[in-house]
Amino acid sequence: MTFKTVCSLDELWEGEMESREVDGQEVLLVWPDGGELIAYQPMCPHQEVALIEGKFDGKTLICRAHNWVFDACSGKGINPSDCALTKFPLRIEDGQILVDLDVEVARFTHT
């Protein structure tokens, strides 16, 4: 695993969602209410619309294009339920958020 620094932990708060670029690859950081910070693929697996353009209410991510809904803690699809977001390994060291982006990302689960 190759972990790369995304940003400082101080740059993100519980209940927020941020999109960041690491070595030319985008990552979506999501911090669910009452949960732990998670790194997900930045694009909806439906038609690759940027999830940062959607809504995050602290519990769910909603894609702006077709209202696909994902559980923010697990990445599993709520509507539809037969899909999921790819989660990247994440760790925090010395106040820095690091992710490993060497994971195959879910794409085009439906058309």
C-alpha positions in Angstrom: 0.0 0.0 0.0 1.2 3.5 -0.9 -0.4 6.1 1.3 -0.3 9.7 0.1 -1.0 12.9 2.1 -4.4 14.5 1.1 -4.6 17.4 3.6 -4.5 18.3 7.2 -7.1 16.9 9.5 -7.8 20.5 10.7 -9.2 21.3 7.2 -12.2 19.0 7.6 -15.0 18.9 10.2 -17.5 16.2 11.2 -20.6 16.5 9.0 -18.6 17.8 6.0 -17.7 16.5 2.6 -14.7 17.7 0.6 -13.1 16.8 -2.7 -9.3 16.8 -2.9 -6.7 16.0 -5.6 -3.8 13.7 -4.8 -1.2 13.2 -7.6 -3.7 14.1 -10.2 -6.4 11.7 -8.8 -9.5 13.1 -7.1 -10.7 11.6 -3.8 -13.9 12.4 -1.8 -13.5 12.8 1.9 -16.7 12.3 3.9 -17.0 12.7 7.7 -20.4 11.4 8.7 -22.1 12.7 11.8 -21.0 10.5 14.7 -18.8 8.5 12.4 -15.2 8.3 11.2 -13.6 10.1 8.3 -13.8 8.0 5.1 -12.3 8.4 1.6 -14.5 7.4 -1.3 -14.3 7.4 -5.1 -15.3 11.0 -6.2 -17.7 10.0 -9.0 -21.1 8.3 -8.8 -20.8 4.8 -10.2 -24.0 5.4 -12.2 -22.8 7.8 -14.8 -19.6 9.3 -13.3 -21.2 12.5 -12.0 -19.1 14.3 -9.4 -20.5 13.4 -6.0 -19.2 16.7 -4.5 -21.8 18.4 -6.7 -24.5 16.5 -4.8 -25.8 16.7 -1.2 -24.4 15.4 2.0 -26.7 15.7 5.1 -24.3 14.1 7.5 -25.7 10.6 7.0 -26.3 10.1 3.2 -24.7 11.2 0.0 -27.1 12.1 -2.8 -25.9 12.4 -6.4 -27.2 15.5 -8.1 -27.9 13.9 -11.5 -30.3 11.0 -10.7 -30.7 11.2 -7.0 -28.8 8.0 -6.2 -28.4 7.8 -2.5 -25.5 6.2 -0.6 -25.0 5.5 3.1 -22.1 7.9 4.2 -20.7 5.4 6.7 -20.6 2.3 4.5 -20.8 3.6 1.0 -23.5 1.1 0.3 -26.4 2.1 -2.0 -29.7 3.0 -0.4 -31.5 3.8 -3.7 -30.7 1.7 -5.6 -29.5 -0.9 -3.1 -27.4 -3.0 -5.5 -24.5 -0.6 -5.8 -21.7 0.8 -3.6 -19.0 3.4 -3.6 -15.4 2.3 -3.5 -13.7 3.1 -0.2 -10.0 3.9 -0.2 -7.8 2.9 2.7 -7.3 6.0 5.0 -5.2 6.7 8.0 -4.3 9.7 10.0 -0.7 10.4 11.1 0.7 13.5 12.8 -2.5 15.4 12.0 -2.4 14.6 8.3 -5.0 12.6 6.3 -3.4 9.9 4.1 -5.1 7.7 1.6 -4.1 4.8 -0.6 -5.6 5.3 -4.1 -4.3 2.0 -5.5 -7.7 0.5 -5.5 -9.9 -0.4 -8.4 -12.9 2.0 -8.5 -16.5 0.9 -9.1 -17.8 2.3 -12.4 -21.0 2.2 -14.3 -22.9 -0.2 -12.2 -26.1 0.8 -14.1 -26.8 2.7 -17.3 
